[in-house]
Amino acid sequence: MRSYPSTGARLDNLPVQSVGELAQSVKLFIEREFDVVRVRGEVTGYKRAASGHLYFSLKDESACLDAVCWRTAAVRLGMEPADGLDVVVTGRLTTYPDRSKYQLIVDHVELAGEGALLKMLDERRKRLAAEGLFDLQRKKPTPFLPDVIGVVTSPSGAVIRDILHRFADRFPRRVLLWPVLVQGPDAAAQVAAAIEGFNRLPAQGPVPRPDVLIVARGGGSLEDLMAFNEEVAVRAVAASAIPVISAVGHETDTTLIDFAADVRAPTPTAAAELAVPVRMELASRLLALRMRLVGGANRALDERRARVLAATRGLPRPQSLLVTARQRLDDWSDRLRQGLQVGLDRRRQRVGHLAARIASPASRIAHARSRVTAEARALDAALRSYVAERRSGLQQASALLQSFSYERILERGFALVHDAAGHLVKNAASLRAGARVSIRFADGTTNATVDGARPFGRSARAPDPGQGHLL
């Protein structure tokens, strides 16, 4: 402890330190004096930073202490702090010079007592139950006789030996063991990974997918069973598509995976009994069912045999039925022959009567021939009259056509003039000097050339420009 001079003494001889130097001195002093401490208090203000570091405070009735757990230490805690928990924290004191405060660097956290642990587990159970992880609707039935059974437990403990021994006594089955830690900070993660690994196995792969899983551990204290209360293990059990039987601890022990599992067994041995039936009991039951089946079949056959015998007593003798039927057949045969003969005779008579009523074909043919001859004569006369009438009309039309023909006009001294293209010349203005034309008279056709001279008989009149005349 440093002593200072009494009041009034000169303080000029004291060394002057910077703020940083003083803060560093305080930091070194506290870390040296409190390098390892254990502090009990209630967790408050807990939060996990994005970096993975944990920040919270410890408080009691008289003080409050800030605490920080670095990410590298947080992964080894084995539990996650929560507000309201009474814990014992192991670590070292240091200072944070930027804010002139001291804080506890946490290396380990444990619950202060069983009561605090039970309180934490109860709060976790309520929170997971509110999410529906423990609902009965999620429970899956276990198979009556599984072919493959997956076991998640320690490979070195007595639990796996008890389970295998129980299987051998009841009904030997194929067992796949996924070895895990069942205690310690890494146990919960390994249990969850084992359950998820069994679920990822393909149904038809080289390693068969189990039909049911057993998560087992022997007895222990509440702290020893904490791995099966961790949230990661509980969620893995609830999410398993394979039915899960939980068998952790003794009959009085209860863990959170018991609520999430499809079936809870009080002990690992009881889990093996729940997983498979007793082979001898099955054989005995099958034998009893076989005997019941055979007995029921025999009784049914005896009953039906008795009913058939009783029915035969009320039936007539087959021989008597055959005699009556034979006689009836002979009777019907005679009646059929007589009926056929009578029917034939009647039809023969009817045909004779109809034949007598039919007229001779020769007379009908002669009558038809005379009708055809008469009709042919009438048709010929009508045709001759029609042709003569048409011929007369045609001659009249021809004479009329001849009277209107242009050839009759040509006989009176007229002529038709065509140009070189064969077109009819209708007026003199369309002709030019030197043009070739053809002239048709009543007795023939002749060719001519237009010379352009004035036509005959028109000397008193002025010539028409462009008008020619014929040579």
C-alpha positions as CSV (number, residue, x, y, z in Angstrom):
1,M,0.0,0.0,0.0
2,R,1.5,3.3,-1.0
3,S,1.4,6.1,1.7
4,Y,1.2,9.8,0.9
5,P,2.8,12.7,2.9
6,S,0.6,14.4,5.4
7,T,-1.4,17.4,4.5
8,G,0.7,20.4,3.7
9,A,3.7,18.4,2.6
10,R,5.0,19.0,-0.9
11,L,3.8,16.5,-3.5
12,D,6.0,17.7,-6.3
13,N,8.3,14.7,-6.0
14,L,5.6,12.2,-7.0
15,P,6.0,10.8,-10.5
16,V,3.4,12.0,-13.1
17,Q,1.7,9.2,-15.1
18,S,-0.4,9.3,-18.1
19,V,-3.9,7.9,-18.0
20,G,-2.9,5.0,-20.1
21,E,0.1,4.1,-17.9
22,L,-2.1,4.3,-14.8
23,A,-4.8,2.1,-16.4
24,Q,-2.1,-0.4,-17.4
25,S,-0.7,-0.5,-13.9
26,V,-4.2,-1.2,-12.5
27,K,-4.8,-3.9,-15.1
28,L,-1.5,-5.7,-14.3
29,F,-2.2,-5.5,-10.6
30,I,-5.8,-6.9,-10.8
31,E,-4.8,-9.7,-13.2
32,R,-1.9,-10.7,-10.9
33,E,-4.0,-10.6,-7.8
34,F,-7.1,-12.3,-9.2
35,D,-5.7,-14.6,-11.9
36,V,-8.1,-17.4,-10.9
37,V,-11.4,-16.8,-9.2
38,R,-14.7,-18.6,-8.7
39,V,-17.7,-16.4,-8.4
40,R,-21.3,-17.4,-7.7
41,G,-24.2,-15.2,-8.9
42,E,-27.3,-14.9,-11.0
43,V,-27.0,-14.5,-14.7
44,T,-28.5,-11.3,-16.1
45,G,-28.3,-9.5,-19.4
46,Y,-27.1,-12.5,-21.3
47,K,-26.5,-12.2,-25.1
48,R,-24.4,-14.0,-27.8
49,A,-22.6,-11.7,-30.2
50,A,-22.3,-12.4,-33.9
51,S,-18.7,-13.2,-33.3
52,G,-19.6,-16.1,-31.0
53,H,-18.5,-14.3,-27.8
54,L,-20.9,-14.4,-24.8
55,Y,-21.6,-11.3,-22.7
56,F,-23.6,-11.2,-19.4
57,S,-23.4,-10.0,-15.8
58,L,-23.4,-11.8,-12.4
59,K,-25.3,-10.2,-9.6
60,D,-26.3,-10.8,-6.0
61,E,-28.0,-8.7,-3.4
62,S,-25.1,-6.2,-3.1
63,A,-23.1,-6.0,-6.4
64,C,-23.0,-6.7,-10.1
65,L,-20.0,-8.0,-12.1
66,D,-19.6,-7.9,-15.9
67,A,-18.5,-11.1,-17.5
68,V,-17.4,-12.1,-21.0
69,C,-16.7,-15.6,-22.4
70,W,-14.6,-15.7,-25.6
71,R,-15.8,-17.9,-28.5
72,T,-13.0,-20.4,-28.0
73,A,-14.0,-21.0,-24.4
74,A,-17.8,-20.8,-25.1
75,V,-17.7,-24.0,-27.3
76,R,-16.3,-25.9,-24.3
77,L,-18.8,-24.7,-21.6
78,G,-21.1,-27.7,-21.9
79,M,-24.1,-25.5,-21.2
80,E,-25.3,-22.1,-22.3
81,P,-26.0,-19.5,-19.7
82,A,-29.5,-18.0,-19.5
83,D,-31.0,-15.1,-17.6
84,G,-32.0,-16.1,-14.0
85,L,-29.7,-19.1,-13.6
86,D,-27.7,-19.4,-10.4
87,V,-24.2,-20.4,-11.5
88,V,-20.6,-20.7,-10.3
89,V,-18.2,-19.1,-12.8
90,T,-14.5,-19.8,-13.0
91,G,-12.2,-17.3,-14.7
92,R,-9.9,-14.4,-14.1
93,L,-10.4,-10.7,-13.5
94,T,-9.2,-8.0,-15.9
95,T,-10.0,-4.4,-16.7
96,Y,-11.3,-2.7,-19.8
97,P,-9.3,0.6,-19.8
98,D,-11.5,2.2,-22.5
99,R,-14.4,2.5,-20.0
100,S,-12.5,2.3,-16.7
101,K,-14.3,-0.9,-15.6
102,Y,-13.2,-4.3,-14.6
103,Q,-14.8,-7.6,-15.8
104,L,-14.5,-11.3,-15.4
105,I,-13.1,-13.5,-18.3
106,V,-15.0,-16.7,-18.0
107,D,-13.4,-20.1,-18.6
108,H,-16.0,-22.4,-17.1
109,V,-19.7,-22.2,-16.0
110,E,-21.6,-24.7,-13.8
111,L,-24.9,-24.5,-12.1
112,A,-24.7,-23.5,-8.5
113,G,-27.0,-26.3,-7.3
114,E,-29.4,-29.0,-8.3
115,G,-32.3,-26.6,-7.8
116,A,-30.9,-24.2,-10.3
117,L,-30.3,-27.0,-12.8
118,L,-33.9,-28.3,-12.4
119,K,-35.2,-24.8,-12.9
120,M,-33.2,-24.5,-16.1
121,L,-34.4,-27.9,-17.4
122,D,-38.0,-27.0,-16.5
123,E,-37.9,-23.8,-18.4
124,R,-36.2,-25.5,-21.4
125,R,-38.9,-28.3,-21.3
126,K,-41.7,-25.7,-21.4
127,R,-40.1,-23.8,-24.2
128,L,-39.6,-26.9,-26.4
129,A,-43.1,-28.2,-25.5
130,A,-44.5,-24.8,-26.7
131,E,-42.8,-25.5,-30.1
132,G,-44.7,-28.8,-30.3
133,L,-41.7,-31.1,-30.0
134,F,-43.4,-33.2,-27.4
135,D,-46.9,-33.5,-29.0
136,L,-48.4,-36.9,-29.1
137,Q,-49.4,-36.4,-32.8
138,R,-45.7,-36.5,-33.6
139,K,-45.2,-40.0,-32.0
140,K,-44.4,-42.8,-34.5
141,P,-45.3,-46.4,-33.8
142,T,-42.3,-48.8,-33.5
143,P,-42.2,-51.8,-35.8
144,F,-43.4,-55.1,-34.3
145,L,-40.3,-57.1,-35.4
146,P,-37.6,-54.8,-36.8
147,D,-34.9,-56.3,-39.1
148,V,-32.2,-53.8,-38.1
149,I,-31.9,-51.9,-34.8
150,G,-29.6,-48.9,-34.4
151,V,-28.2,-48.2,-30.9
152,V,-26.6,-44.9,-29.9
153,T,-24.5,-45.3,-26.8
154,S,-21.0,-45.8,-25.5
155,P,-19.2,-48.8,-26.9
156,S,-17.3,-49.6,-23.7
157,G,-20.1,-49.5,-21.1
158,A,-22.3,-52.2,-19.7
159,V,-25.3,-50.8,-21.5
160,I,-24.5,-52.2,-25.0
161,R,-23.7,-55.6,-23.5
162,D,-27.0,-55.7,-21.6
163,I,-28.9,-54.7,-24.8
164,L,-27.2,-57.3,-27.0
165,H,-27.7,-60.0,-24.3
166,R,-31.4,-59.1,-24.1
167,F,-31.8,-59.3,-27.9
168,A,-30.1,-62.8,-27.9
169,D,-32.5,-64.0,-25.2
170,R,-35.7,-62.7,-26.8
171,F,-35.2,-62.5,-30.6
172,P,-31.8,-62.1,-32.2
173,R,-31.7,-59.1,-34.6
174,R,-29.0,-57.3,-36.5
175,V,-27.7,-54.4,-34.4
176,L,-25.8,-51.3,-35.7
177,L,-23.9,-49.5,-32.9
178,W,-23.0,-45.8,-33.4
179,P,-20.5,-45.1,-30.6
180,V,-20.8,-41.8,-28.8
181,L,-19.8,-40.1,-25.6
182,V,-22.6,-40.2,-23.1
183,Q,-21.2,-37.6,-20.7
184,G,-19.3,-34.4,-21.1
185,P,-19.5,-31.2,-23.1
186,D,-19.3,-33.0,-26.5
187,A,-21.7,-35.8,-25.7
188,A,-24.9,-34.0,-26.8
189,A,-23.5,-33.0,-30.2
190,Q,-22.3,-36.6,-30.8
191,V,-25.7,-38.1,-29.9
192,A,-27.4,-35.7,-32.2
193,A,-25.0,-36.5,-35.0
194,A,-25.5,-40.2,-34.5
195,I,-29.3,-39.9,-34.8
196,E,-29.0,-37.7,-37.9
197,G,-26.4,-40.1,-39.4
198,F,-28.7,-43.1,-39.0
199,N,-31.5,-41.1,-40.7
200,R,-29.3,-40.3,-43.6
201,L,-28.5,-43.9,-44.4
202,P,-30.2,-45.0,-47.7
203,A,-32.9,-47.7,-47.4
204,Q,-31.2,-50.0,-49.9
205,G,-27.6,-49.0,-49.2
206,P,-24.6,-51.2,-48.3
207,V,-25.2,-50.3,-44.6
208,P,-28.9,-51.0,-43.9
209,R,-31.1,-48.2,-42.5
210,P,-32.4,-49.2,-39.0
211,D,-36.1,-49.7,-38.5
212,V,-35.9,-48.4,-34.9
213,L,-33.3,-46.5,-32.8
214,I,-32.4,-46.9,-29.1
215,V,-30.6,-44.0,-27.4
216,A,-29.3,-45.5,-24.2
217,R,-27.1,-44.7,-21.2
218,G,-26.7,-46.1,-17.7
219,G,-27.7,-44.3,-14.5
220,G,-25.9,-41.3,-13.0
221,S,-26.4,-38.0,-11.4
222,L,-28.4,-35.1,-12.9
223,E,-25.2,-33.5,-14.1
224,D,-24.0,-36.8,-15.6
225,L,-27.2,-37.0,-17.7
226,M,-27.1,-33.4,-18.9
227,A,-26.1,-34.4,-22.4
228,F,-29.5,-35.9,-23.0
229,N,-31.2,-32.7,-21.8
230,E,-29.3,-30.5,-24.2
231,E,-31.5,-28.8,-26.9
232,V,-29.4,-30.2,-29.8
233,A,-30.0,-33.8,-28.7
234,V,-33.7,-33.2,-28.0
235,R,-34.3,-31.6,-31.4
236,A,-32.5,-34.5,-33.2
237,V,-34.7,-37.0,-31.5
238,A,-37.9,-35.1,-32.4
239,A,-36.8,-34.7,-36.0
240,S,-35.9,-38.3,-36.5
241,A,-37.9,-40.1,-39.2
242,I,-36.9,-43.4,-37.6
243,P,-38.9,-44.3,-34.4
244,V,-36.7,-43.6,-31.3
245,I,-36.8,-45.4,-28.0
246,S,-35.1,-43.4,-25.2
247,A,-33.5,-45.4,-22.4
248,V,-31.4,-43.1,-20.3
249,G,-30.6,-43.8,-16.6
250,H,-32.7,-45.8,-14.3
251,E,-36.4,-45.9,-14.0
252,T,-36.6,-42.8,-11.8
253,D,-34.4,-40.7,-14.1
254,T,-36.1,-38.5,-16.6
255,T,-34.4,-36.5,-19.4
256,L,-35.8,-34.2,-22.0
257,I,-35.2,-36.7,-24.8
258,D,-37.8,-38.9,-23.1
259,F,-40.4,-36.4,-23.9
260,A,-39.3,-36.1,-27.6
261,A,-38.8,-39.9,-28.1
262,D,-41.6,-42.0,-29.6
263,V,-41.3,-44.5,-26.7
264,R,-39.6,-44.1,-23.3
265,A,-38.1,-47.2,-21.7
266,P,-37.2,-47.1,-18.0
267,T,-33.9,-48.8,-18.5
268,P,-31.7,-49.9,-21.5
269,T,-32.7,-53.5,-20.9
270,A,-36.4,-52.6,-21.0
271,A,-35.7,-50.7,-24.3
272,A,-34.4,-54.0,-25.8
273,E,-37.6,-55.7,-24.6
274,L,-39.8,-53.0,-26.2
275,A,-37.9,-53.2,-29.5
276,V,-38.4,-57.0,-30.1
277,P,-40.9,-59.6,-29.0
278,V,-40.0,-63.0,-27.4
279,R,-39.4,-65.5,-30.1
280,M,-40.6,-68.5,-28.1
281,E,-43.8,-66.6,-27.2
282,L,-44.4,-65.8,-30.9
283,A,-43.8,-69.5,-31.8
284,S,-46.2,-70.6,-29.1
285,R,-48.8,-68.0,-30.2
286,L,-48.4,-69.1,-33.9
287,L,-48.8,-72.8,-32.9
288,A,-52.0,-71.9,-30.9
289,L,-53.3,-69.9,-33.9
290,R,-52.5,-72.8,-36.2
291,M,-54.4,-75.3,-34.0
292,R,-57.3,-72.9,-33.8
293,L,-57.3,-72.6,-37.6
294,V,-57.2,-76.3,-38.1
295,G,-59.9,-76.9,-35.5
296,G,-62.1,-74.2,-37.1
297,A,-61.6,-75.7,-40.5
298,N,-62.5,-79.2,-39.3
299,R,-65.6,-78.0,-37.6
300,A,-66.7,-76.1,-40.7
301,L,-66.1,-79.2,-42.8
302,D,-68.1,-81.4,-40.4
303,E,-70.9,-78.9,-40.3
304,R,-71.2,-78.8,-44.1
305,R,-70.9,-82.5,-44.4
306,A,-73.8,-82.9,-42.0
307,R,-75.9,-80.4,-43.9
308,V,-75.2,-82.2,-47.2
309,L,-76.2,-85.6,-45.7
310,A,-79.4,-84.0,-44.3
311,A,-80.2,-82.6,-47.7
312,T,-79.7,-85.9,-49.5
313,R,-82.4,-87.6,-47.4
314,G,-85.0,-85.3,-48.8
315,L,-84.0,-85.9,-52.4
316,P,-85.6,-88.6,-54.7
317,R,-83.6,-91.4,-56.0
318,P,-81.7,-90.5,-59.3
319,Q,-82.8,-93.8,-60.9
320,S,-86.5,-92.9,-60.5
321,L,-85.8,-89.5,-62.0
322,L,-84.1,-91.0,-64.9
323,V,-86.9,-93.5,-65.6
324,T,-89.5,-90.8,-65.7
325,A,-87.3,-88.6,-67.9
326,R,-86.6,-91.4,-70.3
327,Q,-90.3,-92.3,-70.7
328,R,-91.2,-88.6,-71.2
329,L,-88.4,-88.4,-73.9
330,D,-89.8,-91.4,-75.8
331,D,-93.3,-89.9,-75.7
332,W,-92.1,-86.6,-77.0
333,S,-90.1,-88.3,-79.7
334,D,-93.2,-90.1,-81.0
335,R,-95.3,-87.0,-80.9
336,L,-92.6,-85.1,-82.8
337,R,-92.4,-87.6,-85.6
338,Q,-96.2,-87.6,-86.0
339,G,-96.4,-83.8,-85.8
340,L,-93.7,-83.6,-88.6
341,Q,-95.6,-86.0,-90.9
342,V,-98.9,-84.2,-90.4
343,G,-97.3,-80.9,-91.0
344,L,-95.7,-82.1,-94.2
345,D,-98.9,-83.5,-95.6
346,R,-100.8,-80.3,-94.9
347,R,-98.1,-78.2,-96.7
348,R,-98.1,-80.6,-99.6
349,Q,-101.9,-80.2,-100.1
350,R,-101.6,-76.4,-99.8
351,V,-98.9,-76.3,-102.5
352,G,-101.1,-78.5,-104.8
353,H,-104.1,-76.1,-104.4
354,L,-101.9,-73.1,-105.1
355,A,-100.4,-74.7,-108.2
356,A,-103.9,-75.4,-109.6
357,R,-104.8,-71.7,-109.2
358,I,-101.7,-70.5,-111.1
359,A,-102.4,-69.7,-114.9
360,S,-100.3,-71.3,-117.8
361,P,-97.1,-69.3,-118.5
362,A,-97.5,-69.7,-122.3
363,S,-100.8,-67.8,-122.4
364,R,-99.4,-65.1,-120.2
365,I,-96.4,-64.8,-122.5
366,A,-98.6,-64.6,-125.6
367,H,-100.8,-61.9,-124.0
368,A,-97.7,-59.9,-123.1
369,R,-96.2,-60.3,-126.6
370,S,-99.4,-59.0,-128.2
371,R,-99.4,-56.0,-125.8
372,V,-95.8,-55.2,-126.7
373,T,-96.5,-55.5,-130.5
374,A,-99.4,-53.1,-130.2
375,E,-97.5,-50.6,-128.2
376,A,-94.5,-50.8,-130.6
377,R,-96.8,-50.0,-133.5
378,A,-98.3,-47.1,-131.7
379,L,-94.9,-45.8,-130.8
380,D,-93.6,-46.1,-134.4
381,A,-96.6,-44.1,-135.7
382,A,-96.1,-41.4,-133.1
383,L,-92.4,-41.3,-133.9
384,R,-93.0,-40.9,-137.7
385,S,-95.5,-38.1,-137.1
386,Y,-93.1,-36.3,-134.7
387,V,-90.2,-36.6,-137.3
388,A,-92.4,-35.3,-140.1
389,E,-93.6,-32.4,-138.0
390,R,-90.0,-31.5,-137.1
391,R,-88.8,-31.8,-140.7
392,S,-91.5,-29.4,-141.9
393,G,-90.6,-26.8,-139.3
394,L,-86.9,-27.1,-140.1
395,Q,-87.6,-26.5,-143.8
396,Q,-89.6,-23.4,-143.0
397,A,-86.9,-22.0,-140.8
398,S,-84.3,-22.7,-143.4
399,A,-86.3,-20.9,-146.1
400,L,-86.7,-17.9,-143.7
401,L,-83.0,-17.9,-142.9
402,Q,-82.1,-18.0,-146.6
403,S,-84.4,-15.0,-147.3
404,F,-82.5,-13.0,-144.7
405,S,-79.0,-14.1,-145.8
406,Y,-76.5,-11.5,-147.0
407,E,-75.9,-13.7,-150.1
408,R,-79.3,-12.7,-151.4
409,I,-78.2,-9.1,-151.2
410,L,-74.9,-9.9,-153.1
411,E,-77.1,-11.4,-155.9
412,R,-78.7,-8.0,-156.3
413,G,-75.3,-6.4,-157.2
414,F,-73.8,-5.6,-153.8
415,A,-70.3,-6.7,-152.6
416,L,-68.4,-7.2,-149.3
417,V,-65.0,-5.5,-148.8
418,H,-62.4,-6.9,-146.3
419,D,-59.0,-5.4,-145.5
420,A,-55.7,-7.4,-145.4
421,A,-56.5,-8.5,-141.8
422,G,-59.8,-10.0,-142.8
423,H,-61.9,-7.3,-141.2
424,L,-65.0,-6.0,-142.8
425,V,-64.6,-2.5,-144.3
426,K,-67.7,-0.5,-143.4
427,N,-66.8,3.0,-144.8
428,A,-64.4,4.5,-147.4
429,A,-62.7,6.7,-144.8
430,S,-61.0,3.7,-143.2
431,L,-59.1,2.9,-146.5
432,R,-55.8,4.5,-147.5
433,A,-54.0,4.5,-150.9
434,G,-52.1,1.3,-151.5
435,A,-54.1,-0.7,-149.0
436,R,-54.8,-4.3,-150.1
437,V,-58.5,-5.4,-149.9
438,S,-60.6,-8.4,-151.0
439,I,-64.0,-8.0,-152.6
440,R,-66.6,-10.7,-152.4
441,F,-69.4,-10.9,-155.0
442,A,-72.2,-13.3,-155.3
443,D,-70.2,-15.6,-157.6
444,G,-66.8,-15.3,-156.0
445,T,-64.0,-13.1,-154.4
446,T,-61.3,-11.0,-156.0
447,N,-58.3,-8.9,-154.6
448,A,-57.8,-5.2,-155.2
449,T,-55.5,-2.3,-154.3
450,V,-56.7,1.2,-153.3
451,D,-55.1,3.8,-155.7
452,G,-56.4,6.9,-154.1
453,A,-58.0,8.3,-157.4
454,R,-61.4,10.1,-157.4
455,P,-64.3,7.7,-157.7
456,F,-66.4,7.5,-160.9
457,G,-69.5,9.7,-161.3
458,R,-68.4,12.3,-158.7
459,S,-66.3,14.7,-160.9
460,A,-68.4,17.7,-159.9
461,R,-67.5,17.3,-156.3
462,A,-64.2,18.0,-154.6
463,P,-62.2,14.9,-153.9
464,D,-62.3,13.6,-150.3
465,P,-58.9,13.8,-148.7
466,G,-57.5,10.3,-148.1
467,Q,-60.3,8.6,-150.0
468,G,-59.0,6.1,-152.6
469,H,-60.6,4.1,-155.4
470,L,-60.3,0.7,-156.7
471,L,-58.3,-0.3,-159.9
